Amino acid sequence: MAGLEEELRKGQAGGIVVGERKVWPLTYANNIVLVADREEELKEMWQRLKKFLKEADIELSTEKTKIVVFEKRRNKRRQRKWKWGEQELEEVDEIRYPGYILQKNRSDEKHIQDRKKRATIAIKKTWSVREKIFKQDYKRRMKMFGALVALFGAEVWGWNMEERLDRVQRRYVKWILDLDMTTPNYILVEECKLIEMKEKALKRAARYEGKAYENMN
């Protein structure tokens, strides 16, 4: 999608300011995200996107294209019409991009629930791997847990000091050490020198914001 940002910059419509820099499109593989503060600006960006795609001989999939309006209102959604040519586009309450669940109310709740669910499933599926490869290696087993899916997107939600993933981690540690599930958590944390997930997530979020700030200066 080289050249798309340049095309959008020409009109100067839409986009959002991040720090001291203005961002128009977000691109990942063949996915494009357009961001704007107002409906009118987004529609103006569409016109430039339409021109860009036509010149590049690329067709937009209206079936896969979704609109999310981020707002904190809890009342009934205002009726908005979103169209691409003659095709109507769907406004949804959430999207996943590229693997992070973005909700219209700006909450991280569904993403964290998803991480907890996926981490629990992954733990169950790694039993045979744990027995064959990492049986006597506690550090590698803990790295395997960190490399699963629990901390995905922590750069965004890490400031929330989320505790639910800590419960998943504690169950995992009890499991790999063959401890009784009723073992007190304070003993587990102290004896295993366990670093809580919320602390790891907070460090990731802080590191990410630090790098982002450096790149903008």
DANOR-V563856 format. One record per residue. N is the residue number from 1. RES is the residue in one small letter. PHI is phi in radians with two decimals (NA if undefined). Layout:
BEGIN
n=N res=RES phi=PHI
n=N res=RES phi=PHI
END
This chain:
BEGIN
n=1 res=m phi=NA
n=2 res=a phi=-1.05
n=3 res=g phi=1.71
n=4 res=l phi=-1.15
n=5 res=e phi=-1.08
n=6 res=e phi=-1.09
n=7 res=e phi=-1.12
n=8 res=l phi=-1.23
n=9 res=r phi=-1.12
n=10 res=k phi=-1.00
n=11 res=g phi=-1.46
n=12 res=q phi=1.08
n=13 res=a phi=-1.54
n=14 res=g phi=1.29
n=15 res=g phi=1.34
n=16 res=i phi=-2.34
n=17 res=v phi=-1.61
n=18 res=v phi=-2.03
n=19 res=g phi=1.17
n=20 res=e phi=-1.93
n=21 res=r phi=-2.10
n=22 res=k phi=-1.70
n=23 res=v phi=-2.03
n=24 res=w phi=-1.81
n=25 res=p phi=-1.82
n=26 res=l phi=-1.98
n=27 res=t phi=-2.16
n=28 res=y phi=-2.57
n=29 res=a phi=0.97
n=30 res=n phi=-1.78
n=31 res=n phi=-1.74
n=32 res=i phi=-2.22
n=33 res=v phi=-2.10
n=34 res=l phi=-1.76
n=35 res=v phi=-2.18
n=36 res=a phi=-2.71
n=37 res=d phi=-1.43
n=38 res=r phi=-2.31
n=39 res=e phi=-1.01
n=40 res=e phi=-1.09
n=41 res=e phi=-1.18
n=42 res=l phi=-1.09
n=43 res=k phi=-1.16
n=44 res=e phi=-1.20
n=45 res=m phi=-1.12
n=46 res=w phi=-1.02
n=47 res=q phi=-1.08
n=48 res=r phi=-1.26
n=49 res=l phi=-1.12
n=50 res=k phi=-1.04
n=51 res=k phi=-1.10
n=52 res=f phi=-1.09
n=53 res=l phi=-1.15
n=54 res=k phi=-1.12
n=55 res=e phi=-1.18
n=56 res=a phi=-1.55
n=57 res=d phi=1.00
n=58 res=i phi=-2.05
n=59 res=e phi=-1.81
n=60 res=l phi=-1.46
n=61 res=s phi=-1.50
n=62 res=t phi=-1.20
n=63 res=e phi=-1.19
n=64 res=k phi=-1.57
n=65 res=t phi=-1.38
n=66 res=k phi=-2.21
n=67 res=i phi=-2.05
n=68 res=v phi=-2.18
n=69 res=v phi=-1.84
n=70 res=f phi=-1.43
n=71 res=e phi=-2.70
n=72 res=k phi=-1.71
n=73 res=r phi=-1.13
n=74 res=r phi=-1.84
n=75 res=n phi=-1.34
n=76 res=k phi=-1.05
n=77 res=r phi=-1.05
n=78 res=r phi=-1.20
n=79 res=q phi=-1.24
n=80 res=r phi=-2.16
n=81 res=k phi=-1.93
n=82 res=w phi=-2.14
n=83 res=k phi=-2.32
n=84 res=w phi=-2.12
n=85 res=g phi=1.19
n=86 res=e phi=-1.64
n=87 res=q phi=-1.55
n=88 res=e phi=-1.52
n=89 res=l phi=-1.72
n=90 res=e phi=-1.55
n=91 res=e phi=-1.65
n=92 res=v phi=-2.09
n=93 res=d phi=-1.52
n=94 res=e phi=-2.77
n=95 res=i phi=-2.42
n=96 res=r phi=-2.00
n=97 res=y phi=-2.61
n=98 res=p phi=-1.26
n=99 res=g phi=-2.43
n=100 res=y phi=-1.74
n=101 res=i phi=-1.48
n=102 res=l phi=-1.79
n=103 res=q phi=-1.82
n=104 res=k phi=-1.11
n=105 res=n phi=-1.53
n=106 res=r phi=1.20
n=107 res=s phi=-1.47
n=108 res=d phi=-1.72
n=109 res=e phi=-0.94
n=110 res=k phi=-1.17
n=111 res=h phi=-1.16
n=112 res=i phi=-1.16
n=113 res=q phi=-1.04
n=114 res=d phi=-1.13
n=115 res=r phi=-1.10
n=116 res=k phi=-1.10
n=117 res=k phi=-1.10
n=118 res=r phi=-1.17
n=119 res=a phi=-1.13
n=120 res=t phi=-1.11
n=121 res=i phi=-1.11
n=122 res=a phi=-1.10
n=123 res=i phi=-1.05
n=124 res=k phi=-1.12
n=125 res=k phi=-1.37
n=126 res=t phi=-1.72
n=127 res=w phi=-0.99
n=128 res=s phi=-1.13
n=129 res=v phi=-1.13
n=130 res=r phi=-1.08
n=131 res=e phi=-1.24
n=132 res=k phi=-1.45
n=133 res=i phi=-1.88
n=134 res=f phi=-1.87
n=135 res=k phi=-0.92
n=136 res=q phi=-1.84
n=137 res=d phi=-2.05
n=138 res=y phi=-1.11
n=139 res=k phi=-1.08
n=140 res=r phi=-1.20
n=141 res=r phi=-1.18
n=142 res=m phi=-1.22
n=143 res=k phi=-1.14
n=144 res=m phi=-1.10
n=145 res=f phi=-1.11
n=146 res=g phi=-1.15
n=147 res=a phi=-1.55
n=148 res=l phi=-1.27
n=149 res=v phi=-2.43
n=150 res=a phi=-1.04
n=151 res=l phi=-1.72
n=152 res=f phi=-1.05
n=153 res=g phi=1.41
n=154 res=a phi=-1.07
n=155 res=e phi=-1.04
n=156 res=v phi=-1.66
n=157 res=w phi=-1.67
n=158 res=g phi=-1.02
n=159 res=w phi=-1.25
n=160 res=n phi=-1.35
n=161 res=m phi=0.93
n=162 res=e phi=-1.20
n=163 res=e phi=-1.81
n=164 res=r phi=-1.09
n=165 res=l phi=-1.24
n=166 res=d phi=-1.14
n=167 res=r phi=-1.13
n=168 res=v phi=-1.13
n=169 res=q phi=-1.10
n=170 res=r phi=-1.11
n=171 res=r phi=-1.12
n=172 res=y phi=-1.11
n=173 res=v phi=-1.12
n=174 res=k phi=-1.07
n=175 res=w phi=-1.17
n=176 res=i phi=-1.24
n=177 res=l phi=-1.70
n=178 res=d phi=0.98
n=179 res=l phi=-1.60
n=180 res=d phi=-1.16
n=181 res=m phi=-1.17
n=182 res=t phi=-1.58
n=183 res=t phi=-1.00
n=184 res=p phi=-0.98
n=185 res=n phi=-1.13
n=186 res=y phi=-1.14
n=187 res=i phi=-1.20
n=188 res=l phi=-1.03
n=189 res=v phi=-1.12
n=190 res=e phi=-1.24
n=191 res=e phi=-1.25
n=192 res=c phi=-1.64
n=193 res=k phi=0.88
n=194 res=l phi=-1.31
n=195 res=i phi=-1.57
n=196 res=e phi=-1.19
n=197 res=m phi=-1.06
n=198 res=k phi=-1.14
n=199 res=e phi=-1.24
n=200 res=k phi=-1.11
n=201 res=a phi=-1.12
n=202 res=l phi=-1.11
n=203 res=k phi=-1.13
n=204 res=r phi=-1.09
n=205 res=a phi=-1.09
n=206 res=a phi=-1.15
n=207 res=r phi=-1.12
n=208 res=y phi=-1.11
n=209 res=e phi=-1.16
n=210 res=g phi=-1.11
n=211 res=k phi=-1.17
n=212 res=a phi=-1.08
n=213 res=y phi=-1.14
n=214 res=e phi=-1.10
n=215 res=n phi=-1.21
n=216 res=m phi=-1.48
n=217 res=n phi=-1.86
END
